[in-house]
């Protein structure tokens, strides 16, 4: 007589979903945990962010009241942790590029859980190689447009400078609150910026203006320091101000429902593992993105 699976812990995957919904072959979403924080420059710990998100997601209710369904029914496969490459952040980005490319070639939607923001370069490169035009939509407190930082041009403070150098990529930065003189004076032409103190006074009115700059295939990157640290303190470089939970949710919903764009890949980066409330909020927002992307 087989053992009753109800007597055991649920499987360790995003949402603790049943095996049939987590099979790679039938899943729409592929979650890639990437425990990497080689170039973080203030508080470390983003290497623990991916697993904190997974642990939190296992305690979510899977039914979504807004969408009136269990989002996980679209299928969510969670891979093992992506092994870090410690030779250089450039080599790590190449590993991410290869893996995200494989997921895209399977016709699936990659969801990368960082880890630090330097990882995003690999994901953007993978999508850019498979698309005529990509808009990177970046929710972030920082512009990340340095040419070099702390001895490397591939660290988390340089990631959008490197992305801006790709020929078929535009970048829309939303929620900025911090930049250097170099980044301010030498902003690339293919980067459009929306600063928090300009848009948050009337976010609902400004949201359509922001999204008017987004077109084509979209790579959505969510740095959690784009959020107000009063409710999202667990990040390596917190900045005062920022988005509320519901503002991030509304931005995700509006972007995913915009008729002339297709969100094709998503990452969430710069969460420090440790505070279950922060990790749970992030897991909820990631699940929301899955819901909006898979909505008929």
Secondary structure, DSSP 4 states (H G I P E B T S, - for coil): -PPPGGGSPPPSSGGG--GGGS-TTT-SEEEEE----TT--SS--GGGHHHHHHHHHTTS--EETTTTEEGGGG-EEEPPPPPP--S-HHHHHHHHHHHHHHHHHTT-EEEEE-S-GGGHHHHHHHHHTT-S-EEEEEE-SB----S-BTTBTTSTTSHHHHHHTSTTEEEEEEEE-B--HHHHHT--TTEEEEEHHHHGGGHHHHHHHHHTT--EEEEEEEEGGGB-TTT---BTT--SS-B-HHHHHHHHHHHHT-TTEEEEEEEEE-BPTT-HHHHHHHHHHHHHHHHHHT--
